[in-house]
């Protein structure tokens, strides 16, 4: 089966090439079928390879396919090699499965878009780059995919480039993520200097032998790799690009948030977990950043009025949970939550896109309302996705994945009561803003006339994702719920088990606390936004409450902070140096060259006597030098 690996990224690449070279000459239906069909074929190959991987596990624990040697410099010989193990299998399944449903949905969503060929070509390239990222056997090939998803995010966020704010959002995402990418590149240089290779398996085997736990070089490499992950996954302090990324079409938002770009950081840290285990300080930093991000983003989500920005801040918060799990060493729990989050977040973004289209491109939730009866399929699927996001107990997949993180944040060796309380507070906030979103959008009176109703191409993907948002959690039940631990069996050979402190017990009690916290969040939002909305209305008349509202609405004013500290000084220096001092040097060389040319041009008079005299003077000069020396 390893000889089929190249087909997984190959089909999206072929779709991209066809749409790029011939898309304008194809019919609208042909363009949609090419874009969606190529991803569906890739998903089918993943199912075939994955089924064989699970039924007949390879002796080496992985499938490897070397396509060719990239280049060779001394002993450094990076190859184009695809590598599939339990970890990458989970990611390629989620990427291709979610992307296939998003592409099918997009056929209807982009039906009236004149430039849909560019859209589907960029989406296919996006999926190709993400698949290369997670299938790469070495960090150099991974970095190629890493930069590829950054480029594609720029193309897709700014897809409607006619509006200047969309172009700004695309540039913002591109530039901010470059900060982390630059640090990551430096980390790769250090790794290749230390190990002479960027092969992931080789580094994972050699690092514990070469470095001691807590060594400075291990910490430096871990921090540099972490910086790359923070940029792509929109975690503090590189999180400000993600809310503005909502400028792209809704299918783009679903793809970025559920299956591709923002999950790249989670994959990188999980894949290179050996490096991070050698740096306990870095792991603690990861946990703290994840905990801080989930609170900051959650509080921002609870005041947003744009339905897509609520979901954007929700993504930041849920990725924060994954980083918290990675920081405390709960590797499998982080990846499990990534998978479940992909299902319900893709569902929510696609359903939000259907609502926005049906209401004449209205994004403001407070101008919606009354959609429970007019859009029943959207309502029920959105309700299921919201319930999974809020981790409604027992019946949703989100409960089982988030429950693991809450437990490990307390019970693992890297956990602590403070991290557990922060995660618990995040669960309360998540339940509150999710309930608020549901109540404002679907209950009450309709405030905007309903236009186009979504067709089957848009609703069928929603129904499929809704099913997975309910049942996918049962592949990894908590220990006291049953013995189904399929997900751990898939990843156990790649990711080490989480160390649980021997003195910790009473997991069921902590689960009850988590359940009560979630229900309390739901009930609080129900009271404030349905039963007694005057409480919120009266708060808006308070100057201090209004100030807090504006502070949270702006994302804690990180944009203003960065504008003051970084953007304005750089623009000021650029204006001072608008003529570019460095260019003066090269302009001087050009000026001297021109002067020398004009001076020498006088010797080209066309007179034979001047030429003979020149030869004579030159001969005399040479003879004189020889006599003197």
C-alpha positions in Angstrom: 0.0 0.0 0.0 3.0 2.4 0.4 3.1 2.7 -3.4 -0.2 4.5 -3.3 0.9 7.3 -1.0 1.8 9.6 -3.8 -1.8 9.6 -5.0 -3.0 11.3 -1.8 -1.4 14.7 -2.6 -1.2 13.8 -6.3 -4.9 14.1 -7.1 -5.3 17.6 -5.6 -2.1 18.7 -7.4 -3.5 17.5 -10.7 -6.8 19.3 -10.0 -4.9 22.5 -9.4 -2.9 22.2 -12.6 -6.0 21.5 -14.7 -8.0 24.4 -13.2 -5.0 26.7 -13.5 -4.1 25.9 -17.1 -7.6 25.2 -18.6 -10.1 26.4 -16.1 -11.3 29.4 -18.1 -12.1 27.2 -21.0 -14.1 24.7 -18.9 -17.8 24.9 -18.1 -18.8 25.9 -14.6 -19.9 22.4 -13.8 -16.7 20.9 -15.1 -14.7 23.3 -12.9 -16.6 22.3 -9.8 -16.4 18.6 -10.6 -12.6 18.9 -11.2 -12.0 20.8 -7.9 -14.3 18.6 -5.8 -13.6 15.3 -7.7 -9.8 15.5 -7.2 -10.2 15.9 -3.4 -12.8 13.1 -3.3 -10.4 10.7 -5.1 -7.7 11.6 -2.6 -10.1 10.8 0.2 -10.9 7.5 -1.3 -7.2 6.6 -1.5 -6.8 7.6 2.1 -9.7 5.3 3.1 -8.1 2.4 1.2 -4.6 2.9 2.6 -5.9 3.7 6.1 -8.1 0.6 6.2 -5.1 -1.6 5.1 -2.9 0.2 7.7 -5.4 -0.7 10.5 -6.3 -4.2 9.4 -2.7 -5.3 8.5 -0.4 -3.0 10.4 3.0 -2.7 8.7 5.9 -4.3 10.6 7.8 -1.1 10.7 4.7 0.8 12.0 4.6 3.1 8.9 4.4 3.2 5.1 7.2 5.0 3.4 7.5 5.9 -0.3 10.6 7.7 -1.6 9.9 9.5 -4.9 13.3 11.0 -5.6 16.3 12.7 -4.0 15.6 16.4 -3.8 19.2 17.6 -3.9 22.6 16.6 -2.6 25.1 18.8 -0.8 28.0 17.0 0.9 26.3 14.6 3.3 23.0 16.5 3.3 20.6 14.6 1.0 17.0 15.5 1.6 14.5 13.4 -0.3 11.0 13.7 -1.5 9.7 10.9 0.7 6.1 10.4 2.0 5.7 8.9 5.4 2.5 7.6 6.9 2.1 6.4 10.5 -0.7 6.6 13.0 -0.3 10.3 13.5 -0.2 11.4 9.9 -3.0 8.9 9.1 -5.4 10.8 11.4 -4.4 14.1 9.8 -4.7 13.0 6.2 -8.1 11.4 6.9 -9.4 14.6 8.5 -7.8 16.9 5.8 -9.2 14.9 2.8 -12.5 14.0 4.3 -13.3 17.5 5.5 -11.9 19.1 2.4 -14.0 16.8 0.1 -17.2 17.9 1.9 -16.2 21.5 1.7 -15.5 21.3 -2.0 -18.9 19.7 -2.7 -20.5 22.4 -0.7 -18.5 25.0 -2.6 -20.0 23.9 -6.0 -23.3 25.4 -4.9 -21.9 28.2 -2.8 -19.7 29.6 -5.6 -22.4 28.9 -8.3 -22.7 32.6 -9.1 -19.0 33.5 -8.7 -17.4 34.5 -12.1 -13.9 33.5 -11.0 -14.7 30.1 -9.5 -11.8 28.5 -11.5 -9.3 30.5 -9.4 -11.2 29.6 -6.2 -11.1 25.9 -6.8 -7.5 26.0 -8.1 -6.4 27.8 -4.9 -8.4 25.4 -2.7 -6.9 22.3 -4.4 -3.4 23.8 -4.0 -4.2 24.5 -0.3 -5.1 20.8 0.3 -2.1 19.6 -1.6 0.3 21.7 0.5 -1.3 20.6 3.7 -1.0 17.0 2.7 2.6 17.4 1.8 3.1 19.0 5.3 1.7 16.1 7.2 3.1 13.3 4.9 6.7 14.7 4.8 9.4 12.4 6.1 11.8 15.3 6.7 11.4 18.8 8.0 12.6 20.4 4.8 9.7 18.9 2.8 7.4 19.7 5.7 8.6 23.3 5.5 7.7 23.4 1.8 4.2 22.4 2.6 4.2 24.8 5.6 5.0 27.8 3.4 2.6 26.6 0.8 -0.4 26.8 3.1 0.7 30.3 4.0 0.7 31.3 0.4 -2.7 29.7 -0.2 -4.2 31.3 2.8 -3.1 34.7 1.4 -4.7 33.8 -2.0 -8.0 32.6 -0.4 -8.5 35.2 2.4 -8.0 37.9 -0.2 -10.1 36.1 -2.9 -12.5 39.0 -3.1 -9.6 41.4 -3.6 -11.8 44.2 -5.0 -12.4 45.3 -1.5 -9.3 46.8 0.1 -10.1 45.4 3.5 -10.0 41.9 2.1 -6.5 42.5 0.7 -5.4 44.0 4.0 -6.6 40.9 5.9 -4.7 38.6 3.4 -1.5 40.6 3.8 -1.9 40.6 7.6 -2.3 36.9 7.7 0.7 36.4 5.4 3.0 38.8 7.3 2.2 37.7 10.9 2.6 34.1 10.1 6.0 34.9 8.5 7.2 36.0 11.9 6.8 32.5 13.2 8.0 30.9 10.0 11.3 32.8 10.2 11.9 31.5 13.7 11.1 28.0 12.6 13.5 28.3 9.7 16.3 29.2 12.1 15.4 26.2 14.2 15.7 24.0 11.1 19.2 25.4 10.5 20.2 24.5 14.0 18.8 21.0 13.7 20.6 20.3 10.5 23.8 21.7 12.0 23.4 19.5 15.0 22.3 16.2 13.4 23.4 16.6 9.7 19.9 15.7 8.6 16.3 16.9 8.8 14.8 13.4 8.7 12.2 13.4 11.4 12.7 9.7 12.4 16.5 10.2 12.5 16.2 13.3 14.7 13.7 11.6 17.0 16.1 8.7 17.6 19.2 10.8 17.9 18.0 13.8 20.0 17.6 11.9 23.3 21.1 10.4 22.9 22.8 13.7 22.0 20.9 16.1 24.3 20.1 15.9 28.0 16.7 16.9 29.2 16.6 20.6 29.9 19.7 21.3 27.7 20.0 24.8 26.3 20.2 23.7 22.7 17.1 21.5 23.0 15.2 24.4 24.6 16.3 26.8 21.9 15.2 24.4 19.1 11.9 23.7 20.8 11.2 27.4 21.3 12.0 28.2 17.6 9.7 25.4 16.4 7.1 26.6 18.8 7.2 30.1 17.3 6.4 28.6 14.0 3.4 26.7 15.5 2.1 29.9 17.2 2.0 31.8 13.9 0.2 29.1 11.9 -2.2 28.1 14.8 -3.0 31.7 15.8 -1.9 31.5 19.4 -0.6 34.2 21.6 1.1 36.5 20.6 0.6 35.8 16.9 -3.1 35.4 17.0 -4.4 38.6 15.5 -4.6 37.6 11.9 -7.3 34.9 12.4 -10.4 37.0 13.1 -9.6 39.2 10.0 -9.2 36.0 7.9 -13.0 35.9 7.9 -12.8 38.2 4.8 -12.6 35.1 2.6 -15.6 33.0 1.4 -17.2 30.8 4.1 -15.8 27.5 2.6 -12.3 29.0 2.9 -12.9 29.8 6.6 -14.1 26.2 7.1 -11.0 24.8 5.4 -8.6 27.0 7.2 -10.2 26.5 10.7 -11.1 22.9 10.5 -8.6 20.9 8.4 -5.6 23.0 7.3 -3.7 26.0 8.3 -4.5 26.5 12.0 -3.9 22.8 12.8 -0.4 22.9 11.3 1.1 24.0 14.6 -0.6 21.2 16.5 0.8 18.7 14.0 4.3 20.1 14.2 4.5 20.0 18.0 3.0 16.5 18.1 5.3 15.2 15.3 8.4 16.7 17.0 7.3 15.8 20.5 10.7 14.2 21.3 12.3 17.6 21.0 9.7 19.2 23.2 10.0 16.4 25.8 13.7 17.3 26.2 12.6 20.9 27.1 10.3 20.9 30.1 10.4 24.7 30.1 9.1 24.9 26.6 6.3 22.5 27.4 5.3 24.6 30.3 5.3 27.6 28.0 3.1 25.8 25.5 0.6 24.9 28.3 0.5 28.5 29.6 0.1 30.0 26.1 -2.7 27.5 25.3 -4.5 28.3 28.6 -4.2 32.1 28.1 -5.3 31.9 24.5 -8.4 29.9 25.2 -9.5 32.4 27.9 -8.7 35.6 25.9 -10.3 34.3 22.7 -13.3 32.9 24.5 -14.0 36.2 26.2 -13.7 38.0 22.9 -16.1 35.6 21.2 -18.8 36.3 23.8 -19.2 39.9 22.6 -18.9 39.6 18.8 -21.9 40.3 16.6 -20.5 38.9 13.3 -21.3 35.2 13.3 -18.1 34.2 11.5 -16.0 36.2 14.0 -17.6 34.4 16.9 -16.5 31.1 15.2 -13.0 32.5 14.5 -12.4 33.4 18.1 -13.9 30.0 19.0 -11.2 28.3 16.8 -8.5 30.2 18.6 -9.9 29.1 21.9 -10.2 25.4 20.8 -6.7 25.4 19.4 -5.7 26.8 22.8 -7.1 23.6 24.4 -5.0 21.5 22.0 -1.9 23.5 23.0 -2.7 23.1 26.6 -2.9 19.3 26.1 0.4 19.3 24.2 2.0 21.4 27.0 1.0 18.9 29.7 2.2 16.0 27.6 -1.3 14.7 26.6 -0.3 14.2 23.0 -3.0 11.8 21.9 -5.7 13.9 23.7 -4.6 17.0 21.7 -4.8 15.2 18.4 -8.1 13.6 19.3 -9.6 17.0 20.0 -8.1 18.2 16.7 -10.1 15.5 14.9 -13.4 16.2 16.7 -13.0 19.9 16.4 -12.5 19.6 12.6 -15.9 17.9 12.3 -18.0 20.4 14.3 -16.1 23.5 13.3 -16.4 22.7 9.6 -20.1 22.1 10.2 -20.5 25.4 11.9 -18.7 27.5 9.3 -20.5 25.8 6.4 -23.9 26.3 8.2 -23.0 29.9 8.9 -22.1 30.4 5.2 -25.5 29.0 4.3 -27.2 31.4 6.7 -25.2 34.4 5.3 -26.1 33.5 1.8 -29.8 33.0 2.6 -29.9 36.4 4.3 -28.4 38.4 1.4 -24.8 38.3 2.8 -25.8 39.5 6.3 -23.2 38.7 8.9 -24.7 40.4 11.9 -26.4 37.9 14.2 -28.6 40.7 15.7 -30.1 41.2 12.2 -31.0 37.5 11.9 -33.3 35.8 14.3 -36.3 33.5 13.7 -34.4 31.0 11.5 -35.4 28.0 13.5 -38.6 27.4 11.4 -37.5 29.0 8.1 -34.2 27.0 7.8 -34.9 23.7 9.7 -32.0 21.7 8.2 -29.6 24.5 8.9 -31.0 24.9 12.4 -30.7 21.3 13.4 -27.2 20.8 12.0 -26.0 24.1 13.5 -27.5 23.0 16.8 -25.6 19.7 16.7 -22.3 21.5 15.9 -22.9 24.1 18.6 -23.7 21.3 21.1 -20.4 19.6 20.2 -18.5 22.9 20.5 -20.1 23.5 23.9 -19.2 19.9 24.9 -22.8 19.0 25.8 -22.4 15.9 28.0 -22.7 12.3 26.8 -24.4 12.9 23.4 -21.7 14.9 21.6 -18.2 14.1 20.3 -16.9 17.4 21.7 -17.6 16.3 25.2 -15.4 13.3 25.0 -12.4 15.0 23.4 -12.6 18.1 25.7 -13.1 15.9 28.8 -9.7 14.2 28.2 -8.0 17.6 28.1 -9.6 18.8 31.3 -8.7 15.6 33.1 -5.1 15.6 31.9 -4.6 19.3 32.7 -5.2 18.2 36.3 -3.9 14.6 36.5 -0.8 14.5 34.2 2.7 15.2 35.4 2.7 18.5 33.5 -0.7 19.5 34.8 -1.7 21.7 37.7 -4.8 22.9 39.5 -4.3 26.3 37.9 -4.3 24.9 34.4 -7.3 22.7 35.2 -9.2 25.7 36.5 -8.3 27.8 33.4 -9.5 25.0 31.1 -12.7 24.6 33.2 -13.3 28.4 33.0 -12.8 28.1 29.3 -15.5 25.4 29.1 -17.9 27.7 30.9 -17.2 30.6 28.5 -17.4 28.3 25.4 -20.8 27.0 26.5 -22.0 30.6 27.2 -21.0 32.2 23.9 -22.2 29.1 21.9 -25.6 29.3 23.5 -25.7 33.1 22.9 -24.9 32.5 19.2 -27.7 30.0 18.9 -30.3 32.1 20.7 -29.6 35.3 18.8 -29.4 33.6 15.4 -32.3 31.2 15.5 -34.8 32.3 18.1 -36.9 35.5 18.3 -38.4 37.4 15.4 -37.0 37.4 11.9 -35.2 40.7 11.2 -34.0 40.1 7.6 -36.0 38.8 4.7 -35.1 35.2 3.8 -33.8 34.9 0.2 -32.3 31.8 -1.4 -32.6 28.5 0.5 -29.6 26.2 0.5 -29.8 23.2 -1.9 -28.8 19.6 -1.4 -25.2 20.2 -2.4 -25.0 22.5 0.6 -27.1 20.6 3.1 -25.8 17.0 2.5 -22.2 17.9 3.7 -23.8 19.5 6.8 -25.8 16.4 7.6 -22.7 14.2 7.2 -20.6 16.5 9.5 -23.5 16.6 12.0 -23.4 12.8 12.3 -19.7 12.8 12.9 -20.0 15.6 15.4 -22.3 13.4 17.5 -20.7 9.9 17.2 -17.0 10.4 16.5 -16.2 10.8 20.2 -17.2 7.2 20.9 -14.0 5.9 19.4 -12.1 7.1 22.5 -14.3 6.8 25.6 -12.9 7.8 29.0 -11.6 4.9 31.1 -14.6 4.9 33.4 -17.1 5.1 30.5 -16.0 1.9 28.8 -13.1 0.2 27.1 -13.3 1.7 23.6 -9.9 3.2 23.0 -9.5 2.9 19.2 -7.9 6.3 18.8 -5.1 5.5 21.3 -4.5 2.3 19.5 -3.9 4.1 16.3 -1.5 6.7 17.8 0.2 4.8 20.6 3.2 3.8 18.6 3.9 7.4 17.6 2.8 9.4 20.6 3.8 8.4 24.1 1.2 7.8 26.7 0.5 10.6 29.2 2.1 10.2 32.6 -0.6 10.3 35.3 0.4 11.2 38.8 0.0 8.1 41.0 -1.7 10.1 43.8 -4.5 11.4 41.5 -7.8 9.6 41.6 -11.5 10.4 41.2 -11.7 11.1 37.5 -15.5 10.7 37.6 -15.8 13.5 40.1 -13.8 15.9 37.8 -16.1 14.8 34.9 -19.1 15.7 37.0 -17.6 19.1 37.7 -16.9 19.6 34.0 -20.5 18.7 33.1 -22.0 21.1 35.7 -19.7 23.9 34.4 -20.9 23.4 30.8 -24.5 23.3 31.9 -24.0 26.4 34.0 -22.5 28.3 31.0 -25.5 27.3 28.9 -28.0 28.3 31.6 -26.2 31.7 32.1 -26.5 32.6 28.4 -30.1 31.4 28.4 -31.0 33.7 31.2 -29.1 36.7 29.8 -30.1 36.4 26.2 -33.5 34.8 26.3 -35.3 35.0 29.6 -34.0 38.3 30.9 -32.4 40.2 28.0 -32.9 43.6 29.9 -29.9 42.7 32.0 -27.6 43.0 29.0 -29.4 46.0 27.7 -29.0 47.8 31.0 -25.3 46.9 31.2 -24.7 48.7 27.9 -25.7 52.0 29.5 -22.9 51.6 32.0 -19.7 53.4 31.0 -17.4 50.8 32.5 -19.3 47.9 31.0 -19.3 49.6 27.6 -15.6 50.1 27.9 -15.1 46.4 28.7 -17.3 45.5 25.8 -15.3 47.6 23.3 -12.0 46.1 24.8 -13.2 42.6 24.2 -14.8 43.3 20.9 -11.4 44.6 19.6 -9.7 41.4 20.6 -8.1 42.9 23.7 -6.7 45.6 21.5 -3.7 43.6 20.4 -4.0 45.2 17.0 -3.6 48.6 18.4 -0.7 47.5 20.6 1.2 46.0 17.7 0.4 49.0 15.5 1.9 51.2 18.2 5.0 49.1 19.0 5.8 47.7 15.6 3.9 49.1 12.6 4.2 52.8 13.2 7.9 52.8 14.0 8.7 50.7 11.0 6.6 53.0 8.7 8.3 56.0 10.2 11.7 54.7 9.6 10.7 53.7 6.1 9.5 57.2 5.4 12.8 58.6 6.7 14.6 56.2 4.4 12.2 56.5 1.4 15.2 57.3 -0.9 17.0 54.2 0.6 20.5 55.0 1.9 21.8 51.6 0.7 20.8 52.5 -2.9 23.0 55.6 -2.7 26.1 53.4 -2.7 25.0 51.6 -5.9 23.8 54.9 -7.4 27.3 56.2 -6.8 28.9 53.3 -8.6 26.6 54.0 -11.5 27.5 57.7 -11.5 31.3 56.9 -11.5 30.8 54.3 -14.3 29.0 56.9 -16.4 31.7 59.5 -15.8 34.4 57.1 -16.7 32.6 56.1 -19.9 32.2 59.8 -21.0 35.9 60.4 -20.2 37.0 57.4 -22.3 34.7 58.2 -25.1 36.9 61.2 -26.1 39.6 58.7 -27.1 37.2 57.3 -29.8 37.6 60.2 -32.2 37.9 58.2 -35.4 41.3 59.8 -36.3 44.0 57.3 -37.2 46.7 59.7 -36.0 45.2 59.8 -32.5 45.1 56.0 -32.4 48.8 55.7 -33.4 49.8 58.2 -30.9 47.9 56.3 -28.2 49.7 53.1 -29.1 53.0 54.9 -29.0 52.3 56.4 -25.6 51.2 53.1 -24.2 54.4 51.3 -25.5 56.6 54.0 -24.1 54.8 53.7 -20.7 55.2 49.9 -20.6 59.0 50.1 -21.6 59.5 52.8 -18.9 57.9 50.6 -16.2 60.1 47.6 -17.2 63.3 49.7 -17.1 62.5 51.1 -13.7 61.5 47.6 -12.2 
